[in-house]
Amino acid sequence: MIFNKNILQFFYLLIFITPFFCHANQNVIEIVTNDYLHQKSEYEKKSLECRKKSKTLELNKSNLDDIEKMGISYSEFLKIIGHYSSRNRNVCTENEQYKLLFSLEKLKLVRELYGDPYNDVDDIRYLLIYPDIRYLEDSSEYFGISQKEKEYFDNIFGMEPFNAINTIRSIEKLRTGQND
């Protein structure tokens, strides 16, 4: 009879505690979800801010002459521009990207622990972590140049985001001798 009494007490306790436990689970999920939504908003704001402050880099004829002397073809140079443009944009959003990724992983963990998996995590994580294939292709040119050439391009492109398309248009005008 003691065994049955203990089982009965356990079920009473379970019935009494379960609503509180479920409510606690929901609170944790809500807190972590709100943190994720906040971090997502911060990342989107920072991305927009980085795009807005992107400028056109103005190279001069001397830069083009230097690049030609290095033996870098124009198509290789365009890929180097692509590398720096992507890298600088990523550097600009890096802190917010890490915070968003961390909050996403917390959300995934909490939802899995409470039996309510968040299925979109892998797709979102993929977009945050893995670079665009063009960035990898453009970076292959960058990693093929000497350290001295990298330092030269570091000085030209810096770390601030820039508009690669407008920069290339500006270079095209310089190459063809067109001036506005």
TAJOFEN-V497427 format. One record per backbone hydrogen bond with DSSP energy under -0.5 kcal/mol. NH is the residue of the N-H (numbers start at 0). CO is the residue of the C=O. Records with the same first field share a line. If there is no record, write none. Layout:
NH->CO  CO
This chain:
4->0
5->1
6->2
7->3
8->4
9->5
10->6
11->7
12->8
13->9
14->10
15->11
16->12
17->13
18->14
19->16
20->16
21->17
22->18
23->19
24->20
25->21
26->22
27->23
28->24
29->25
30->26
31->27
32->28
33->29
34->30
35->31
36->32
37->33
38->34
39->35
40->36
41->37
42->38
43->39
44->40
45->41
46->42
47->43
48->44
49->45
50->46
51->47
52->48
53->50
54->160
56->54
58->56
62->59
63->59
64->60
65->61
66->62
67->63
68->64
69->65
70->67
71->66
72->70
76->72
77->73
78->74
79->75
80->76
81->77
82->78
83->79
84->80
85->81
86->82
87->83
88->84
89->85
90->86
91->87
92->88
93->89  90
96->92
97->93
98->94
99->95
100->96
101->97
102->98
103->99
104->100
105->101
106->102
107->103
108->104
109->105
110->106
111->107
112->108
113->109
114->111
115->110
118->116
120->117
123->119
124->120
125->121
126->122
127->123
128->124
129->125
134->131
135->131
136->132
137->133
138->134
139->135
140->136  137
141->137
142->138
143->140
144->141
149->145
150->146
151->147
152->148
153->149
154->150
155->151
156->152
157->153
162->54
163->161
166->162
167->163
168->164
169->165
170->166
171->167
172->168
173->169
174->170
175->171
176->172  173
177->172
